Amino acid sequence: MSRNYKSITLTAYELPEGREINHRFHVLPMPEELRSAFHRFHHSRFADPNEQRFQSFPINRLNNVLTAAAPDVISVGRSVAVKDDSPWLYARGPVDLRLVRGVLGLWVRGMKGISSADLDPGEVFDLIDSTSLAWREQEVDLKEQVISPGGTAEPASSLYRLLPDFLARLIRLSGPFIGPSGRSHSFLESPGSARRSELVSWPPMTDQVGEAGARFSYVITISVQTVPFTPRFRVHVRTGVRRWTTDTGSGGTLYNGGRSVSVHLLTTSLWAGISGERSRLSVNRLRYYPSKGTHVWRLTDGPDLPSGASILPRLPEPRELINAPERWLSGVDGVVAAIPYNTRMGSHDVGAGLMAGERVPLMDWIDDALSPFLTRAPLCEQLSLPNHPSNFPSPPSVPAKESKEEKDRIRAEKVHEQKKQEVRERRDLLRNLLDGAPFVARVHWQETETRDALVSALRALLDLPLPETTRDNTLSWNIPGLELHVQLRPSGTLTSPLDLSDRSQVTPKDLQEAIRQRRTFAEATMGGKEPEEEAVTRIPLMALVEIDNGAEFKDSRADPKFAVRIGCASAGVVTQFIQTAITGNLKTSRTHRARMAWLDAFRQIGVSRVPRHTLTASLPSELQYVSVWMAKRRWDGPTRKSTWRLLALRVRPEDGVRAVCGWRHDIRRWVPYREYLLWLAGDVNSAEAANNQYGESLPEDDRHENQPEDWGSVSGHTEGTREERRRKTNALLRPLIAQLKGRPSLLMTHAQNLRDSWTWLRNGDLERDRIWLDDGEEGLPIHQWGRGLRLLRVRDSGGDETPQWYGTDGRHGLPPGIRPVLDGLDQRVFYSSADKALTARNSAIGAVKDGTRTNANGNVVSDTNTDANNPNLLEITVLARQKGEEPDVPKEWAACAHQLRYAPDIKAPLALPYPLHMAKLAVEYVLPTAEG
């Protein structure tokens, strides 16, 4: 049982005090003349003359080309300063400079001009060919760091790339890993991502379930991370599986128009310095251009490049690879091409992830490989504080002395009473919201099974009898204090793809017009009169809409969800989508998904039960929670306009249907959540929606990733806009925080989401018990913003910023709980782990992908096709507390945030505390999302 676990083990490492770790790399300095030419050529592409003032230029695309053509070359940056001669290209040995020049040439060719350039591309190519370049050896201290004023380790920026690369090679050379089946697994190095190195077991394994022989590999990722207020940085190692594509599925395609897919390549190279022993994979991307009907190697043979420009010795012909991925996975004429599976491709016979039964021995093997330099991070000891809020339904207790039959009867009786109480509370909230008015909801369905499931789910949630049915397919109920009507309508045109089919090449204006038309249609439909009808019906409060998954559209830009949402909002209707059941899993989960759709719709109108913490004896009474979340899309849309919009919510659990309110900064007032969502959508025009949806369709290598911790600027253009965004964010936060005075308030932030804009949330800038809002270099003590204010930051596993974990002893289970990251006085950083999801409660801790196992009943079972479930750790940092005569105890505030991950209506843990969860969901009314 999970309660027996006193501590958890992290898949994180530290460098012991006094231990050295140095390594000699070859570096390639880039002369200033060439850097200046790259800078001028890059910034001459922009119509905005202000772009010229920036003294750096981005190299994200160059890094991507390196992963495809020269994976042995390591780039340690994402932007390069013109005046800084620090090298950014490293290698284990000197790489043929002809290859390096070829990569630089491909990178420059890939820059698409927007305005007339003041530097001819030919001049840049001539400089690349004529400038003297030379590799030189340099010893690198792989433990180099400084300590921030707040006491946080800050590694040298190059270490984020160089140390993982060094450790990956160390692991690969340590010998094979012997899996549970007794098979020997060797590994290849893979370029990974901007700040991670990766190992992939090779050759891939074959499952023992699928008839066609589904293929998969172990995958290990290694990254350098920091922990707030901790004087040593850490190395996080994550383990999992990578599933490979072996067929094109029923649709005959791997991806839709406007999308791309990565391809891992293993081939020999004629270039000196490139791994001849085939120890490292390269990564390229295939993209399909629907307007031309062609598949293109995106990074080295793009449509803007001359034919035959590739500097690789050989790549598969794209259509051959797409039509027969399994054949190329096994190798053709010395070339191996492997396409990683993703869920858009349909189902896979191998389940996702690893459980402790495989992770623990794999980590033991990694421990041995890294032991000359690193040791495991300390165990995290469990705190003796409740996990769940006071109003979260707990499993009913039964007397141990009773017979099994009596226990079952008592348990069933208590569960029944729990459900009756939930219905009473939900009905009361609905009555308070409506204040005597009828409840009207709309269901737009595509499949009758979904329609019927939604009706049944509503009846169960409100304990409704059989309905009365009118001729216009409206279901009605009259129960004490409530009149309810559900209008049933086929989805029809409302959810069909946006009208882009008759255009050979879609422009932003085309998409803008298609969104405008659908938005107008949705508003008319919800307004009671569909465009072709004369009958007027009552306007619903909310609409549940069955819709296809966006991945099913031939062109991803034709996804109508966001246009429907903002159109419904114009009519005053909030929306919740439910996906059409196109796979077996979606069909079997239809009942559950229908229930969750209603709960999500109720959440949007305020009919939702809010978690109440159990720490009433130590935390202030009338405590309110305030969360801030940045809705953002970077500048990679066609108009190069970014979207950055700060959202703020206030949660007061005792306020019923007004428990959740949003901050309207234009009038500086809190409004109910539903009103806030409609206000957010009302500010979105069709041009902005088109820009965001068009940008969402760009291939992944054209987009900017979320900026990782301590990685420098994302691109040259952000140097000015980031400062402007920081000022605007602070200007929005100041009046918001100022009006919190007078009532105890816990302000919650999310590191990865907000630190781009509220830059003080970076680990290296954090200081205890202070808050920074343009109030001087050191900020202000928290009490100067009010004696009732506290500040908390959470950080999730995005970018591997929190490690994987498992119970320290016994069967290495996954116990929920809250734990300090380190022991010591004034500990501020805690790890929160939640229960497994309801759908994974029966997943076996000892499950293995490689081979079979014998279960507790003595039966031999295979887990290869079963998804593993490993709840991610959530880091909770109590940044600022009140001291006073009775100072706050940080662990109690962290435990409060931990308990808020359990919402009573959902009965499953949330990824974030409830106030942040609600703020994140509000983004659906600002930007296109994958929801549905």
Secondary structure, DSSP 4 states (H G I P E B T S, - for coil): -GGG--EEEESEEEPPTT---EEEEEE----HHHHHHHHHHHHTT-S-GGGGG-SEEE-HHHHHHHHHH-TTEEE--SEEETT-----EEESSPPPHHHHHHHHHHHHHTPPPSS--SS-HHHHHHHHHHS----EEEEEETT-EEE-TTS-EEE-TTHHHHHHHHHHHHHHTT--EE-TTS-EEEEEEEEEETTEEEEEEESPEE-SS-TT--EEEEEEEEEEE--TT-SS-EEEEEEEEEEE--S-TTTT-SS-BT-EEEEEEE----STTS-TTS-B-EEEEEEEETTTTEEEETTTS-TTSPTT---SS----HHHHHH-HHHHHH-BTTBEEE-B--GGG---SS-SS--HHHHHHHHHHHHHHHTTT-EEPPPEEPPSS-SS-TTS--PPP--TTS-HHHHHHHHHHHHHHHHHHHHHHHHHHHHHHHTTSPEEEEEEESSHHHHHHHHHHHHHHHT--PPEE-TTSEEEEEETTEEEEEEEEE-GGGGSPPS-TT-SS--HHHHHHHHHHHHHHHHHHHTT--TT-----PPPSEEEEEE--GGGSSBGGG--HHHHHHHHHHTT-EEEEEE---SHHHHHTHHHHHHHHHHHHHHHHT--PPP--S-TTTSPTT-EEEEEEEEEE-S-STT---EEEEEEEEE-GGGGGGSEEEEETTTTEEEEHHHHHHHHHHT--HHHHHHHHHHHTS-GGGSPPPPPTT---SSTTHHHHHHHHHHHHHHHHHHHHHTTTTS-EEEEEEHHHHTTTSGGGSGGG--TTEE-SSSSTT-EEGGGG-TTEEEEEEE-SGGG-S--EEESSTT-----EEEESS-STT--EEEEE-PPPGGGTT--TT--SSSEEE-TTS-EEE-TTSPP--PPPEEEEEEE---SSS---HHHHHHHHHHTTB-TTT-SB-SS-HHHHHHHHGGGGTS--S--
